[in-house]
């Protein structure tokens, strides 16, 4: 698992309107191009590349899986909001996204919660 790379990817997409547009337009192509350009395989640890599950979650825009895998909650929400805002319409808006997101991540608890 590479939490750092999950967060790095989300941050790089979310911080750029062009990045969000490119990601939404060709999600798989964008993810693969980003991995090729930014995912370093020359480092001695395995935490600088995506696992297959992480890559697949980004391609599917599966925020529940990204949350479960340890994506930073703040970055993940803003990433999700940026990506899905372009799909808002009369039948699906911001409040709907909030509720859908909450329902998806709630079963996985609060990250790093220490009872």
C-alpha positions as CSV (number, residue, x, y, z in Angstrom):
1,X,0.0,0.0,0.0
2,X,1.3,3.4,-0.9
3,X,-0.6,6.1,1.0
4,X,1.9,8.7,0.0
5,X,1.3,8.1,-3.7
6,X,-2.5,8.0,-3.3
7,X,-2.3,11.4,-1.6
8,X,0.2,12.8,-4.1
9,X,-2.0,11.8,-7.0
10,X,-5.2,13.2,-5.5
11,X,-3.4,16.5,-4.7
12,X,-1.9,16.8,-8.2
13,X,-5.3,16.3,-9.8
14,X,-7.3,18.4,-7.4
15,X,-5.0,21.4,-7.5
16,X,-5.4,22.0,-11.2
17,X,-8.5,22.6,-13.2
18,X,-6.7,21.2,-16.3
19,X,-5.8,18.1,-14.3
20,X,-9.4,17.5,-13.2
21,X,-10.7,18.0,-16.7
22,X,-8.0,15.6,-18.2
23,X,-8.7,13.0,-15.5
24,X,-12.4,13.1,-16.0
25,X,-12.1,13.0,-19.8
26,X,-9.8,9.9,-19.9
27,X,-9.5,8.5,-16.4
28,X,-7.5,5.3,-17.3
29,X,-5.2,7.2,-19.7
30,X,-4.6,10.0,-17.2
31,X,-3.8,7.5,-14.4
32,X,-1.4,5.5,-16.6
33,X,0.3,8.6,-17.9
34,X,0.7,10.0,-14.4
35,X,2.2,6.7,-13.1
36,X,4.6,6.7,-16.0
37,X,5.7,10.3,-15.4
38,X,5.6,10.4,-11.6
39,X,5.5,6.9,-10.2
40,X,9.2,6.3,-9.5
41,X,10.3,2.7,-9.6
42,X,13.9,3.5,-9.0
43,X,13.6,3.9,-5.3
44,X,14.6,1.1,-2.9
45,X,11.1,0.9,-1.2
46,X,7.9,-0.2,-2.8
47,X,5.8,2.7,-1.5
48,X,6.4,5.0,-4.5
49,X,4.2,3.0,-6.9
50,X,0.5,2.2,-7.1
51,X,-0.6,-1.3,-6.3
52,X,-3.1,-2.8,-8.8
53,X,-5.9,-2.1,-6.4
54,X,-4.9,1.5,-6.0
55,X,-4.6,2.0,-9.8
56,X,-8.0,0.3,-10.3
57,X,-9.6,2.5,-7.6
58,X,-8.5,5.7,-9.4
59,X,-9.6,4.4,-12.8
60,X,-13.0,3.5,-11.3
61,X,-13.1,6.8,-9.3
62,X,-13.9,4.6,-6.4
63,X,-13.5,6.9,-3.4
64,X,-14.7,4.2,-1.0
65,X,-11.8,2.0,-1.8
66,X,-9.4,4.9,-1.8
67,X,-10.6,5.8,1.7
68,X,-10.3,2.2,2.9
69,X,-6.7,2.1,1.5
70,X,-5.7,5.1,3.6
71,X,-6.2,8.1,1.3
72,X,-6.1,11.2,3.5
73,X,-9.8,12.1,4.2
74,X,-9.4,15.8,3.6
75,X,-7.6,15.3,0.2
76,X,-10.0,12.5,-0.7
77,X,-13.1,14.6,-0.2
78,X,-11.7,17.6,-2.2
79,X,-10.5,15.2,-4.9
80,X,-13.9,13.6,-5.1
81,X,-15.7,16.9,-5.0
82,X,-13.5,18.3,-7.9
83,X,-14.0,15.2,-10.0
84,X,-17.7,14.8,-9.5
85,X,-18.7,18.5,-9.7
86,X,-18.6,18.3,-13.4
87,X,-21.4,15.7,-13.3
88,X,-23.8,17.7,-11.3
89,X,-27.2,18.1,-12.9
90,X,-30.9,18.7,-11.9
91,X,-31.0,15.1,-10.4
92,X,-27.6,14.9,-8.8
93,X,-26.0,17.8,-6.9
94,X,-23.5,18.7,-4.2
95,X,-25.8,17.5,-1.3
96,X,-26.3,14.2,-3.1
97,X,-22.6,13.7,-3.5
98,X,-22.0,14.5,0.2
99,X,-24.6,11.9,1.2
100,X,-23.3,9.3,-1.2
101,X,-19.7,9.9,0.0
102,X,-20.7,9.6,3.7
103,X,-22.6,6.4,3.2
104,X,-19.6,4.9,1.3
105,X,-16.9,5.8,3.8
106,X,-18.8,5.5,7.1
107,X,-18.4,1.7,7.3
108,X,-14.7,2.1,7.3
109,X,-14.6,4.2,10.4
110,X,-12.4,7.2,11.2
111,X,-8.8,6.8,9.9
112,X,-6.1,6.5,12.6
113,X,-8.7,6.4,15.3
114,X,-7.2,5.3,18.6
115,X,-9.9,4.2,21.1
